[in-house]
């Protein structure tokens, strides 16, 4: 049977390895960026749906007021 200090050292080394893997945040950062991009996309879609007709009317009104020079 192994002495306790060997077992404790083995467990501690594995705990340290798992702790190091858990502390890496490259994957978490990618997930956070993905969530941020999807949130921005949802905001753009909702804004375009909500204000699309009003903006189109505004551009049409402005285009109607622009005078085209005659040759």
Buried (B, 14 or more C-beta within 10 A) or exposed (E): EEEEEEEEEEEEEEEEEEEEEEEEEEEEEEEEEEEEEEEEEEEEEEEEEEEEEEEEEEEEEEEEEEEEEEE
